[in-house]
Amino acid sequence: MALFKRSNTSAKGFDWTGFLWLFLFFWYFSGITQLLIQLTGTSGFTGFRQAFVMSAIWLAPMLLFPKQTRVMAALIGVVLWACSMASLGYFFIYQQEFSQSVIFIMFESNISEAGEYMTQYFAWWMVAAFLAHTAFAYVLWTRLRPVYMPRGRALVAATAIVVAVVGYPLIKQTARTGSLAGGFEKFETRIEPAVPWQMAVAYHRYLDTLAGMQDMLHSASKIPPLHNLKDTTANQPATLVLVIGESTNRQRMSLYGYPRETTPELDKLKEQLAVFDNVITPRPYTIEALQQVLTFADEENPDLYLSTPSLVSMMKQAGYKTFWITNQQTMTKRNTMLTTFSQQADEQVYLNNNRNQNAAQYDGDVIEPFNKALADAAPRKLIVVHLLGTHMSYQYRYPSSFDKFKDRKGVPDGVRDDQVPTYNSYDNAVLYNDFVVSSLIKDYAKSDPNGFLLYLSDHGEDVFDSPGHSTLGRNESKPTAPMYTIPFMAWASPKWRENHDWSFAGDLGRPYSSSHLIHTWADLAGLSFDELDRSKSLVSDSFKPRPLMIGNPYEREQKALIDFSLMKPKATPANPAVVQK
């Protein structure tokens, strides 16, 4: 009977309706997000087209094994459904396509941090949307039926699909780039808009990056030292401190004119501080930003972190004993690319070993090991302190004694009532960050050092600050000023001021990118070497203003870098904190 049905179907001709139902089922998981992107005008047509083409690959096994159509479609569909839930969820939050760069950030995070973001962004309406998405996928599955062809024709058709979708594009890209590796890389970019290739491509590239990082730890010692390094303080004891903050937007600091008193302790120290008010970060993500901040890399030369000394290595070459104290979560010493930098120090202190980042692991814990490092007998020391700062979720960044801001007083009018708790918790996190940073400065001053302390944040954070008051977090694809505006300040001891020019009044408003920090740091430390470019030093008489470039330097072929000076917001009565000098 089954044989009769099969031959009868074939006799009537090819079952185009069944074939289209199969294609619609597989396309749906990539297509629903791509369709929303098109309807909202979020992106161009390329992603929609590539997702459409790549969805056809799943038709090949359906034609070869028609009797198993429903079972195979169910198994493949579950995988596609799971990936599409992540893609659709990201679109709900950011109105952007779930790109490879986002997946990379996820792999560089840990499970608890990912869960933290989930709880921060979760909204109940998403449950209904996800259920509807799942229900419609099930309805499509119930419409599937076998599509029979003579065995020979089925084999030809399946082969043609694979060649058209995979073979031809791969061969074309290989010929265009001149190498199989280059062709495969380009091909990966083509298939990214479709699930589950987003995950597969991201994971493959992540493994490549991880392997490269491990090689870096081995090869860092082989990087040639700086040429003709000289130190004007070589014969003097000195202790220099670099404090790296996290996710702190200077527009939310009263030190920078924010109406709420979020930095009372730093405000008291203002006359002792050199407070620079026009500094930005090149990237809104920790790892990508610090690859430039801590090395000679910048937006024009992003790969220099692989072949030139880091700030830590530079100071070791100058004769400093180096310390790295971090409150960033460290499940293992190799959990992020930051390990490359921290492991170059002589001593490391990893404080945050919690399995769950939603825990009371406050930055105040850095104070004790910081004072221990200050007391170390080495005459010349560099101490790097990496804070957890105002990292999301903000309510976990401060103890209850710093829960000061609880109502709408000082909150811009455009911020909705349901957003106020998050807005307030960020200000409370800034308040606690003020306590920690000011405590480090005060303890440093008590040690009677010969040196200076410099504090900056790796990047900013948009917590309903930008126009529309709808953005929360960071998204390089949709940049806003608060993601990039960072605090940047320095304190010098009386001993250091006696022998160094510390008059920066005319320099405080200079436009500057933290990607050039290593040149400023070397200048402040009294170092000189052939690679030093004083036109990139914020405190040099040779300083040269440059466009403040932001963006992913590895995607310049697809999207040009942005001149940050063109996106500075105008002040409004409801949000005077957005003023930038």
N, C-alpha and C positions, 0 to 999 in steps of 0.2 A: 504493500500500500504506500509506504514511504517512497519507494522507488518510482511508483506511478506519479506521486505528487511532484517529485523532483523533476522528472522528465516533462511533465505537463507544464510546470512553471517555465522551464527552459524553452519549451515549444512556443509559449506565448511571447517570448522575447525577454530582454533584460528587465529586471525589477527595479526600475529607476526610483520608484517611490520608496521602496525599502532601503535602497542605497542612500537616498537623501536623508531618511530618518537616521541612519547610522552616522552620516556625516554631521548632522545637526546635533546629535547626542555628544559626539566627541568635541565639536567646535564650541558647544555651549560653555564648557568649563573655562576656556580662555576667552571666549567671545563675549560673555556677559560683562566682564570688566572692561574689555576693549570697546564694547558698545557704549557703556556709560562714559568712557573717556571721550568718545566721539560726540555723544549727545551734549556733553557739558563743555566741549571745546577745550578740553584740558591739554590735549596733545595732538600731534599730526596723525596722518593716516597710516604711516609705516607700520606701527605696532599692530594695528587692526589687520593689515594685509598679511603680515608675517604669521600672526596667530591663525588666520584663516588657512594659509598654506600648510602650516605645520600640523594642523588638526587632521589633515588628510592621511598622515602616516599610519593612523590607527585603522584605516580601512583595509590595509594590506592583509593582516591576519584574519580579518573578517571574511575576505574573499577566499582565502586559502583554506579556512576551516569553518565553513558555514554552519555545520551542525552544532558547533560550540559557540555560536554567536552571542547568545544571552549570557552565558557564563563568562566568556572572555571580556565582553563589554562591561559586565559587573565588576570584574577584578580590576580592569584598567580604569573604569569609572571611579572606583573608590579612591585610587591614587590621585586621579585628576581632581576629584572633588575636594580632597584634603588640601591640595595645593591651591585650588581656586578659592577656598575659604580664606587663606592667608592673603591672597592677592586682592580679593574683594574687600576684606577687612581693612587693608591698608588704604584702599581707595576711599572707603567710608570716612577714614580719619583725615587723610591728607589731600584727597581728590587728585591723586597722582598714581601713575602706574607703579606697580611693585617691581622696582628695578634691581639689577644685579648689585649695585652699590648698597642698596638697603639690605639685601641678603648678607652681603659681606659684613656689614655692621652687626647683624644678628649673630653671625658665627663668632665675631670677636667679643660679643657679650657673653654672659653666662645665663643659665636658666633662671636664676632668681631675678636678675636684672630684666630679662624679657618678661617675666611675670609681673614685675613692678610696672613696666610700661603698659601691660595689658590692663591692670587694675586702674591705672591712671586714665586711660582712654575709653574704658568700657562704658557703653550706654545701652540701656535696655532695648531701645528700638532696633539695635543690631541683632538681637536674638530673633525677632520677628523676620528680619531680612534674611538671616542665615537659614531659618527654617523654610522660608519661601524658596530660597535658592536650592535647598536640598530637595524639597517637595517637587519642584519643577524638574529637577534632574531625574528623580524617580519616575515621574510621568513620562519623560522622554524614553527612559529605559523600557518601560512597559510597551512602547510602540515599536520596539526593535523586532526584526524578524530576519531569518537567514536570507541571504541573497546568493542564489545558486548560479554558477557558470560552469561550463565544461572545464575539466581539470586543467587542460592546456591553456585555455583562455584566462582562467583565474590566475595561473602562474604568471602569464604575460602581464596581466593587469596589475597584479601586486608588485611585480618587478618594476613596471613603469612608474607606479606611485612612489616607490622607494627611490628610484633614480631621479625623478622629477623633484621630489621634496628634499632629498639628502644628497644624492650623488652629484647631480649637475651643479648645485650651488657650491658644494665643497670643492669640486674640481675647478670651477670658475674662480673662486676666491684664492685657491692655491696658485693658479696661473697668474692671477693679478698681483699677489704678494711675492711670488717667487719661491715660496717654501710651503711645505705641508703644515708646519707648525703655525705659520702666519695665516694660512688659509683656514686652518681649524679655528684659530682665534677669531677670525672674521665671521666664520660660520656660527660660532657660539653666539656672537652678537646678534646674528639674524634670528636665531631660534629663541632668544630670551623672552620675547613677549608671550610665548605660549607656555602653559603648564604641561608637564612638570619640569620643563627644561630650565626655568628660572632657578629652581633649587639645584638641579644637576650642574648647571654652568657655574653657579655661585660656589658650590662646594668644591668643584674642580679647581677653580681659581683660588679659593681659600687654601686648599692643600698646597698649591704651588707657592702661595705667599708664606704659609707656615714653614715649608721646607726652606724657602729663602731666608726666613728669619733665623732658623737654626744655623744655617750656613753663616749668617751675619755674625752670630755670637762667636763662631769659630774664626771668622776672618777679620773681625773688628780690630784685633791686635796687629793685623798685617797692613792696615791702612797706613799709608805714609804719614809721618808726623808733619805738623805745620813747619813751613820753611822759615828759618831765621827768626825764631821766636825769641823775643826779648821781654823782660818784665822789669818795670821801673821800681817795683817793690820787692825784688827778688831776695834782698837781704833782711827783710822785715817780717815779723810775725803778722799774719793776716787771717781773718775768718770772714768768708763771703757766703751769703745765704741767698738762695733762689727759692721762693715759695710759689708753687704752681697751683692756682685755684681751679675750680671745676664748675662750668655752666653758670658763671656769674656775670650778669649783664650790668654794666656800670650805671645804666639809666635807672636802676632800682636802688642806687646807693645815695644816701643823703650827702655823702662826701662830694658827689658829682651834681648836686642840686635837686635830687629827688625830694618831694615835699615831706614824705614820711621819714622819721628819724630811724633809719635802718642801719646807720654806721656811727653810733654815738661815740664809740671809743676812738675810731680813726678820725672822726671830726675833731676830737680833743688834740690829736697829734698832728693836725693839718699843717701847722706852722713848721713842723719838723720834717714834713714829707715833701718830696718832689712829686706832685700829682699830675701826671700827663693825661690830657683829656681828649685826645684825638687818635687813639690807638685802636686798631681792629685786629682780628684774627683772620687768617686766610681761609680757614675751613671751619665748619661748625661741629666737627667731630674730634674727639680727644686724640685718637691715634694719628689721624691725618694731619691735624694741626701741629702736634708735637714733633712729627717727622720734620717739619720745617722750623718750628720754634727752637728746637734743640740742636740744629745742625746748620750747615751752609745751604741747605735746600731752600727753595722758595717757589713761587708760582711759575716762574719762568724756567727754573731748573729743578723740578721736583724730585729727581732721582739722585741728587748729590748726597743725600743722607746715606747712600750705599757706599760712597767712595771717599768721603771726607770725614775728618774727625768730628765727633759730637762735642757739645759744650763740656761734658764731663771729661772726655779724653783730652780736650784742650787744657783744662785746668790740671789734670794729672801731669801733662807734659810740662806745665809751668811749675811743678813741684808741690802741688796741693794734695793732701789726703782728702779723698772724696767720700761723702756719705749720701745715701739715698733713703729717705724715710717716706713711706707711702701709706695712706689710709684708703687707697683704692683697693677694691676687693681682689684678693689674690688666692684663688683656690690652689694654684700651683705657681711656681715662679715663672712658668712659661705660658701663662694664660692669655697674655696679650702681647702685642708688639712693643709695648713699653718695657718689657723685660730686656730688650736689646740695649736700652739706655741704662736701666737700673743696674744690670749686671756688669756694666762697665765701671761702676763705682767700686771703691775698695771695700766698703761696708754697706749692707742693705738691711733695712728694718721694714718688714712687711707686717702691718698691724691688723689688717682686716682679713681674717681667715674664716669669717662666718660663711656657712653654707647658704644662708638666706640673707640677701642684702637688705630686706625689710626688717632690719634689726637695729638696736640702739648702739651702733658703731659710730660714735661721734668723733669729729676731727680734733676735739680736745685731747684725744689720746696721743696725738703727735707731740704734745708739749714735753712729756717726760723724756722720750728718746732724743728730742731736739736738745734739751738741756744736757743730756748725757754726751751728745756729740760736741756741744760747746765746750764741755769740760775735758774733752780728749786732749792728751798731752801733745799731739802734733802741733807744731808751731804755725803751720799754714794749712787751712782747711776750707773745703767747699762743702756746704751742706745744702742738699736739695730736699725740699719738703713738698710732697704731692698730696694735696687735700682732696677729700670727696666733695667738699664745697657745698654748692646748692644743687647738687645732682637730683634729678627726679627719682623717687617720689619725695617731694620736699618735706613732708611731715616727718620723715625719718631722719632728717638732717640736723635736728636740734632737740634738746631736752625740753621738758614741759616748762621749765623756768624761763624759756625764751619764747613762749607762746604769747606774744604781746599783741599782735594785730588780729582782731577777731570780728570786726564789723566792717561796714562800708566806708567809714571815715577815711578819706584819702584815696579811695578806689575810684578810678575814672568812671564817669557816668555810663559809658558804653559797655562796661563789663556786666554781664548778666548775674543775677542773684546766685544761680547755681555754679557760676565760675568764681565767686568771691572766696570760698574756702581755699581753693587752690591758689588764687592770687595772694591771699593773706599768708598761706603757708610758705610761699616763696619768699615773701618779705621777712618772715620769721627766720627762714634759713639764711638769708642775707644778714640778718641781725646776729645770728650765732657765728656766721663766718667772720663778721666784724670782730667779735670777741676773740676768736682763734687767731686771726691775723694780727690783731693789736697785741695779743698776749705774746706771740712770737717776737714781735718788735720789742716789747718791753723786756722780755727775758733776754733777748739779744743785747739790748742796751745795758742791762745789769751785769753782763759778763765783761764789760769794759773792753770791747773788741776794737781791733783796728780793721775796719772794713765797712761793708754796706750790705743791706738787705733789699732785694727787689722782689715785688709781688706783682703777678699778673694772672689772669685767668686763661685757661686754654681756649675757651670760646664763651659766647654768651648763651642766652636762652630767651625765647619769646614766650612770656607767660601772659597772654592776652594784652600785650603792650602795643603791637603795631595796629595801624588803622583797621577798623572793623572788629577788633578785639576778639578774634575767633581763632587765632593761632596759638598752639601750645606745643612747646618743645623746639626741635630743630629739624629743618628739611632743606637740604642744599638745592633741591629742585625748585623750591619756592622760597627764596631767601628773603628775609626781612632784617632790618637794621639791628634789632635787639639780639639776633643770633650771633652778630659779629662785633658789637661794641663791647670792649672789655676794659676792666680796670687795669691800670699800669702805674705803679708808684714805687718810689725808692726812699730809703732812710739810710743815712750815713752817720757813723760814730764821730764824736769830736776829734779823735785821733786821725781818722781818715780825712776829715775836712781840713785839718791843719796842713796836710801835704798834697791835697788834690783840689782841683777846681770843682766846686760843687754848686756853682751858680747857674741854675737852669731856668731862671725866670723867663727868658726869651725863647726857651725850647718847649715849654709845656703844651703848647697848642699845635705843634708840628704834626702834619698828617703822617701816620706811621703804621706799618704792618708788622705784627709780631714775628712774621716769617724772617725778619732780619735781626732778631734779638741777639744772635751770637756776635754780631758786629758791635752792637751797643754794649753788650756785656764785656767784651774784650776791651773796649775803649774805657769803660768805667774801671775795670780791673787793672788798667795800666799796662796791658799787653800790646805788643805789636808783632806782626809777622807778614809775610808776603801776601797771604790770602786775605788779609784784613782790608775791607773796603769802608773807609770812614765816611763816604757819602751815604752809607746805609746805617750809620750810627746816629741814633736819635739825639745824642748829646755832643756831637762833633761840630766844630765850626765849618767842616767840609760837607755837612749834611745836604743832601739833594732831595727835594720833594719828588715823589713818584706817584703815579696813579695807584690807588689802594685796590689791588686786584683780589677778587675772591672767586671761588668756584673750583670745580674738579679739573686740575690741569691735565689729567689723562683723557679727558673727553673734549679737548679743544676742537677736534675735527667735527664733532657733532654740535657742540655748544660752546660759544666763546666765553672766556672769562669775563666777569662783570667788574666794571670800575665802581667800587663801593661809593665813591664820592657822588655818583649820579643817583643813588638811592637813599640819600639822607632825608629823613622825614622832616616835615615842618611842625613847629610847635602848635599845639591847640590848647585852649583853655581847659579842656577836660583832661589833657595829658601833657602837662608842661615838661614831664620828665624825658620826652623824646628829643628835646633840644640837644643838638650836637655842635660843639665848637670846632 
